[in-house]
Amino acid sequence: MGQRWKIILIGMIILLAIFSRFAFLDLRPLHHDEGVNYFFAEKIIRNGGWAYDPLNYHGPFYFFLLAFSFLILGINEFGLRFPAALFGVLLVLSPFCYKIGKEKERYLGSLFLLLSPSVFYYSRYSIHEVSFVFFSLMSVYFFSLILERRNLNYLPEFALFLSAMLVSKETAIIMLFALFIMGLVNFKRIKAIKFKENNKIILFSIVLFVFVYTAFFTNFFSNMQGFWDSFKGFMPWADRGLHEIGHDKPFYYYFILLLKYEWPILLLALIGIFYFLRDREKREKIFALNLVLWLILIFLIYSFIPYKTPWLIINVSVPMCFVAGIGFRRLEFKRIKWALTFIGIIYLIVMSVYVNFVHPWQEDNDFAYVHTNKDILNLVGKINENYKEGDRILIVSEEYWPLPFYLHGKNVSYLDNERLYNYTDYNFFILRDKIFNEEDWRGYSYEEHELRGGVELELILRGRGLDLR
């Protein structure tokens, strides 16, 4: 391939990555987790900081990133989903950053990351996972460079991305284990590194790691208790992963998702693993070896853990896309290889368009997990049509996310009581269906809306003469 065509191809991938991750970000209603993430980011803006809670939520990095996005872009769907979309683009472009491996593997890895339905979907989903997986990838990459070259020139970059990974999610402990296994497999290379001659770079890397880690968990050194609390977060999440009821799924859950939505990448990745393990000399390619180890370890660990949610699958999908590039290059039957790739790309395009733009929130989309029904936007629209300055909204329901995002800027109060006693000061009411008693609300206008499957909310309006029924 000539240099001109390489530039054109890279340019097309960049444009497609930007368009696919940023276009129509408001098409899908927010998931309740996205609403919760908005709440913490808005709290940072309102209070000038945030205190880490080891019992409830993930690390602080994404919340600070969201707060910055809101300050620049405003509080809207685009501002909420911009950080995830940005890291989604960075993931697609990441294969061009490394020089280890064949050129075809890099182009195909980028193409598969662009078209992977799971990576595509959650790059448009405002949660921690895409940025976390990007930091995981960069950690594996720079660790591989250290092992490949048997020196510590890239130790600061490794320390930076490792710390970013740890301030993103408590599940970083799983990636630490994977990196530990990579180190064991490549132990001879670690022994060959001259540590005593690199005291300065080791010290600088340690300081950099501790600085980033401490800065985020302590609200940039204003709450030093956050540093100690950060170590308490791993056990509750480990307990949740092993014992929490409600999200437990069988061992084969992620395999079925991959088989259904991205079998072409899965098949090529399995071929890549087969050839890589068969040819001993290929295992000397450290980054490729670590990618294979990452894929196998993460798939097995996440499959064994009972607690499963579909967005965790991109921890498997990302290394799988890279290993699929190896599989394509190593597949010896050219006709089969190109036929499989052509059919596979068409399939991936169709599935990605379907889950992102045709059925982005509906129940037949397995990535739209307990997702908000778009009907809730009708409820929000009705409030926006009738809301006047000075009005008050009362929400009486244990389940209401992501409504706080959609109602931001309005005077909203929340109760979880099952009985209302004094409600004459409110103009709008949003009540869970089980506590709605029509006889108590004579003269009020009301209508039903579905928040998500099994959760109905009643919108009640007082004193405007509007019949919502």
Secondary structure, DSSP 8 states (H G I E B T S, - for coil): --HHHHHHHHHHHHHHHHHHHHTTTTSS---HHHHHHHHHHHHHHHHS-----TTT---SHHHHHHHHHHHHH-SSHHHHHHHHHHHHHHHHHGGGG--SS-HHHHHHHHHHHHH-HHHHHHTTS-SSHHHHHHHHHHHHHHHHHHHHHTS-TTHHHHHHHHHHHHTT-TTHHHHHHHHHHHHHHTHHHHHTS-SGGGHHHHHHHHHHHHHHHHHHHTTTTT-THHHHHHTTSHHHHHHHHHH-SSSB--TTHHHHHHHHH-HHHHHHHHHHHHHHHH-GGGGG-HHHHHHHHHHHHHHHHHHHSSB--GGGGHHHHHHHHHHHHHHHHH---HHHHHHHHHHHHHHHHHHHHIIIIISSSSTT-TTSTT---TTHHHHHHHHHHH--TT--EEEE-S--TTHHHHTTTS-EEEE--S--S--TT-SEEEEEGGG--GGGGTT-EEEEEEEETTEEEEEEE-SS-----
